[in-house]
Amino acid sequence: MSSPPKPEQTQNNSSSDSQETLRDITVFVHPNDYYICLRNKSDQDKPLGRRQLKVQINNSEPITYTFDPSMKLKAGNSVTLWRPGFARPSPDTGDLVWEDLKPWKSGDRVQVSLQ
């Protein structure tokens, strides 16, 4: 039996790390107030840097938010992404404004994925 080449092992480890990080983060879409909240349920800080949050409302073209490279979601904390005009970003509360985020209404299908 031979072991797989090193690049495949590295790729598998990277994929596993990614899945573990995402599993500890819950994503909540508020049905009426135009915000998306990510919460770190674990007891460890989780890196969000360069991760992408993709949103598709009904059958519209998906939009993507890429987190700042240094962004970390502290253990037990959350970060909220607001539509422009609905909240002021505050570093103390973890609020961000997503300029491209479009409104939705109750009953719309809002699909969100964190990658």
N, C-alpha and C positions, 0 to 999 in steps of 0.2 A: 504494500500500500504506500502510495506516495502522497505527500501533502500538497494541497493546491498552491499555485504560485502566490507569492507575497501580495501583489496588487489586488487579487481577489479577496484575500483575507482582510486587507485594509479597507476595501470597499464594504465588505460585510460588517466590519466593526463600525464604520461610519454610519451605515444604515441603521444599525442597532441603536447607536447613541441617539440618532435623530428620532427614532420611534420612542425611545424612553423619554426624551425631553418633551415630545408632543403629548405623550400619554398623561403627563402630570399637569398639563395646561388645559383648562376648560374654556370654551368659547361660548359666550352668551350674546344673542342678538335681541335687543329690546324691540318689541313689535311696533311701538308707536313713537318712540323718542329719538330715533335715528342714531343710535350708538351701538357699538360692538365692544364687549368687555372680555378681556382675557385674564383668567385667574390662575395663579400658580398654586396648586393644591399640595405641593410637596413641601418638605422641610429643608429644601436646598434651593439656592438661587438657580434660575434657568436662563441660559443665553437666548436672546431673541435676535441678536445681531445678524443682519442679512437674511433672516427668515422672511418669508412672504405670506401675507394674509390675502387670500383671494376671495372676492365677493361677486356673486351673480344674483341679480334681482330679476325674478321671472325668467324670461328668455333673452335678456339684454346681454351685451358683450361683457364678460367678466372684467373687473378691475383689480389691480394688485397694489398693495401697500408693502414696501420693503422697509423693514426696521433698520434704524441707524446701526452701524457695525458695533458700537459699544453698548447697545441696549441689553440690559439684563432685567429679568422679572424676578424680584426678590421673593424669597420663600413666604407663602401665605398672602402675598400682595396681588394687586391687579393693575391693569392698565386699560384705559377706556379710550377708544377712538371715536371721536364725534364728527358729525357732519358740520361744515362751516356754518357759523352763525348760531349754533346751538349750545356751545360751551366755550369757555376760555381755557386754554391749556394751563395747567398748573403743575410744576414739577413735584410739588408736595403730594398731590393726589394721583399722579400717574395719568393725567389727561393729555391726549394728543388730538389735534385737529387733522383730519384726513381730507384734504382739499378736493379730491375727486369722488368722495363718497356721495352717492345720490340718495334722495329720499325714497322711502317705501311706505306703503300703507298697510294697515291691518288686512290680512288675507293674502298679501303678496308672498311669493316663495322666495326667501332669501337664503341662498346657499353660501356657506363660509367654510373655507379650509385654511389651515395653517400648515405651511410646508417648510 
